Structure formats: C-alpha cells, structure tokens
Amino acid sequence: VFASEDYGERLAAELDARFVPVDRERRNVPASGRAIRQDPMAHWDELLPPVRPYYLKRVCVCDFGQSGLADRLAAHFLTVCVHAYEADPLGATDRDALMRAFRGQMAAEDALARQANRVLICAADAVTLAAWAEPSLGSCPDEIAAAAARRRLDLYLLAESAHDLPEDERAQRDRLAAMLATRGIPLARLRGPHESQLRQACEAIDAVLRARQP
C-alpha cells in the first residue's frame, strides 16, 4: 500500500500487505485528499478523470434570444458545451420525439462531463425538458420527471431577449422560471445587450466555482 499518510499503515495491515510511505513532504503532489475534497476547483489537475464528473459544476443556459451564449461561455471557461441533442428539443410535440430528445440529451451530458474543465455548459437539460413536457403533451413522462428531480444543475442562466419573444416562447420562459423558483434552484436572469449578458453570466459562474464544498 503506497500512501503519504499514516493511515496507510493501518490499511496495509487490514489487507495483510506492506505499507510503503510515499512523498511524505508532499513535494510531488502538494495537496492532501482533504484539501482536494474541500476545494476541488483549486486542485482540478490532481483529480483523476473518472472522479471529475462528481465535482464538476453544471450550468444550463436558457438562451431564448439565440445569441450563442452557451458556446461563448464554454470558450471563456475553456470547457465544453452540451448542445441541444436535437435542433429544437423543446419543440417536440409528441411523446416519442420528446423521449428521444431527452435520452440523447442525458447521454451527451454524461459523455461530455469527463471532458469538461471545472464547469459543464448545457444548452438544455432534464429540467428544461420537464418544463416543456406538461403543456406540450398534457403530462410529463415519469422518466423525465425523475431525472429533473435527481439531476439538478448548479445554476440556470435565463437570457432575456432584447426583442419581444413569440407568445409561446415567452410562456415557456416564464414556466421554466416558475419551476426553478418552486424547487429552489439557483437562477440568474441576464438582461441587456449580448456583451452585457456574457459578463453577467461569467460573474454568476465564477461565484459558483468559488463556492467551497460543504
């Protein structure tokens, strides 16, 4: 058992193995497991790829103005963006189409989580699809509702369009905002020109990245 802490000796005894102390002064890896757990963003490079999705911050960008905000945020934070699985997943008008969009979206999110750098930008997610399902189909499929309750993201960014939205999109935006408020999910409304919205979004994401683990 190779370890930098004294507990390696007890672990080795339990495994009927030999304890080999390694890097006691922490010169090669200047961080402890406790420090990494408390502030994983500061020690991101020390996290193994299979572990990163657990600590990853996830942000959904609801861009009704179609300004390309999600891509711009991904470029700013040197990370990846999970685009909508279908061109207009919220426009699905039958259950099969919605379920196809939902399952594709979840698979894409899981696949890209290992490639993300501290934050994963999503153009759609389970909650946004759930918000659309009930008025579109009359009810939300159980699979989507369960995922919306289980896969809560760390932040939602609601980009307000500088122009009047069509009535259905405005209703969709308000419905999503109400759902997020009811569930206590963090929401930041972005207003003003595109550059101003980008700045507001970056500040909101920076605050999420600075938050320490409980």
N, C-alpha and C positions, 0 to 999 in steps of 0.2 A: 504494500500500500504506500503510494507516494503522496505526501501531503506536506503543507507548510505549517500546519497547526498541530498542537499536542494531541488533539483528539484522534489523529491518525494512528497513534499507538494503540488506543483502545479499540478502534475499528479493526486494526490488524489482528488484535487478539481475538475479537469476535469471529473473524474469518479464518482463524488459525493460519495467519500469514505473517510476513515480516514487514515491519514499519521502516520506511526509508524517508528520513526528513529531506525536504527539497526547498531551496530558496527561502530559508528562514528569515532573511533580511528583506525579502520581497523586492529584490533588485530587478528580477526578470519580469515579474508581474506585480507592479506596485499597487495592488488593491486586494482587499480581503473579500470573501464571499459576502460578509455582512454589508460592507460598503457598497458592493455591486447591487445587492438587493434593495438597499435604501435609496440609491440614486443610479438606476441602471442607465439613464441617458448619459451621465458623465463617464460611464465605463462601457459604452456600447461596443467598442472594439474588443473588449475582453469577453463578451458574450458569444457563445457558440451559436451558429446559425439556427439549429433546432430550438434554441431557447428564446431567440429574439422575438418571435411572434407573441409570446406570453407577455412581454414587457412593452411591446410596440403600442404606440398611441395611434388611434384611428380617428380620422376626421372625414365627415361626409359633407360634400359641397353641393348644396341645392341651388343651382345656378339657373334660375328661370329666365334670366336675361341672355343666356347662351353666350357669355363673354369669354369662354375658355379659361375660367378662373381655376378650375381643378388642375389643368396642365401647367398653368403658370405657378401655382403653389408647389407642385411636385418639382418643377425646375428650381424654384427658390430654395427648397429644403433638400435638394439633391437626393430625392427619393423617387418612388414610382407612384403611378396613378392607376387605380382600378376604374377603367372606363365602363360605361353602361354596356352590359352584355349584348343588348340589342340597341338599335339606333334610338328607339323611343320605348324603353321598358314600361314607362308609366302610361303609355298609350294602348297597352294591351286591353282588348275588350272581351276576351273570353278566358276561361279558367286555364285551359291548356297553354295558351300563349303566355299568361302571367306566370304559371308554374315553370315554364321553360326559361323565362327571363330570370326568375328568382333563383332557380338551381344553378344556372350559368353564372349569375352574379356571385353567389356564395362560393362556388368553385374557383372563380377568378380571384376573389378576395383571399381565399386560403392559399392559393398558389403564389400570389404576389407578396404575401406577408413575409416570406423568407427573404425576399429581395429588398425589402424596404429599409430605409435608413432612419430609424427612430420614429418616423411618423409615416402612416399609410394614408394617402389621399384617395377617397372613394367618391365617384360621381353618382352612385346610387347604393342602397343597402336594404336590409330587411325591413327597417322601419319605414323608409320612404315607399317601398312597395306595399307594405301593410296599409299605409295611409291612403293609398290609391285604390286598394282592392275593394274595400267595402262599398264606396259609392259607385265604383265601376261595375262590380259583379253582384252587389247586393249583400255580400258577406266576405269576410277574409278567410281564405283557406287555413286550416289548422296548422299546417306546416309552416306557413309564413308567419302566422301569429306567434307560434312558439319561438321561431328564430328571432323575431322582433323583440321578444321579451328576454331572450337569452344573449343575443349578440349586440349588446348596447355599445355604441361607439363613445369615444371620449368627448367629442364636440361635433355639433352641427353648425354649419355656416349657411345662412339663408341670404342669398344675394338678391337684393331688391332691384328690379329693373328700372332704369331711368324712364322707360316708356310704359304706357298703360298695357297691362297684360290682358290677353283674352280672358273672358269671364271664367272659363273652366280652369285655366292655369292659376288665376287669382284665387279661386276657391280651393284648388289643390294646395297652394302655398299656405293659405290660412288654416286648412285642415291639418297639414303637417305641423305647423307651429303650435296648434292647439294640442295635438297628440304629444309633442315633445314636452310642452308645459305640464300636461297632466301626469306624465311619467317622471318629471323632474330631471329630464335630460338637458345638459348644457346646450344653449342655443345662442349664437351671436348673429344679429341681423346686420347686414352690410349695406350701407347706403352711400349714395353719391356716385361720382364718375368711376370708371373701371379702376383707375390707378389708386383712387382713394379706397375702394373696396379691397384691392390687393393688400394695401398697407394695413387696413383693419384686420383682414384675415391673418396676415403674418403675425400681428401682435397677439391675436387670440390664440394662435397655435403655439407661439413662443411661451405664453403663460401656461399652457397645458404641458409643454415639455419641461418647464421649470418646476412643476409641482413634484414634491417628493413622494415616494411611496409611503403609504400608511404603515 
